């Protein structure tokens, strides 16, 4: 079983299901490396899509300091208050 097998991607998905904060950021780095490798060796598009979706989900979970102040003049722009 190679490092980019169906089972490996499944294990990454299971791990990501319950992570937040720093652990999500470290798993995100692992998924980024796996995705880069998958794209470079032309592995199945299904696994690439699963890794890509997993990376997007981990990016959302690992975000810090997300501004939700809709009255701020910088909302939906690069925040100048941080």
N, C-alpha and C positions, 0 to 999 in steps of 0.2 A: 504494500500500500504506500503510494508516494505521498509527499507532503501536501499535495493539492488534490487529494482524493475527495470523493463525496462524503466520506466519514469525517474527514478533517474539517470541511466546511460546515457540516452539521454540528460538530463539537463547538466551533466558533459561534454558531448561531445560538446554541444552548447557553453558552457562557454569557453571551451578550444580553440575554433575556432578563437578567437580574442585576446588571451592573449600573453603577452611577459614579460620577466624579472621577477620581484618579484612576480607579481600576478600569473604567471605560476608556480613558485616554490611553492607557497602556495596551489594552486590547485593540484599540483603534490603530495603533502603530503596527501591531502584528497583522491586522487585516490589510492595512495599506501595503505591507511587504508581500503578503500572499496575493493580493490583487495585481501588483506590479509583476510578480512572477507568472501569474496565470495569463496575463496579457502578453508577456514576452515569449511564452512557450505555446501560445495559441491553444490553450485548453478549451474545453467545451464552453460554448457561450452561456449555457445555463449556469455553470459554476461561476463564471465571471459576473453574470447578472446578480446572482445570490450574494457574492462578495461585495459587489457595488452597493446593493441595497443594505447590506449589513453595515458597510462603512457610512452610509448616509444616516442610518439609525444611530450609530455610535457617535457621530458628529453632533446630532441633536441632543443626545443624553449627556455628552461631556462638556457642553457649553457652560461657561461661567459668565456671570455678570451680564445676563441678557436683559436689556432695558425694556420694560413694559410700560413706561410712562408715556401714554399717548398725547399728553399735553406738552411734552418737551418739544422745543423747536427743532431738535436734532433727531426726533423719532423717525425711523426708517432711513436714516442717513448715518454716516460715520459719527458716532457719538464723540463730542468734544469734552464731555464731562468726566471721562475716565482716563 
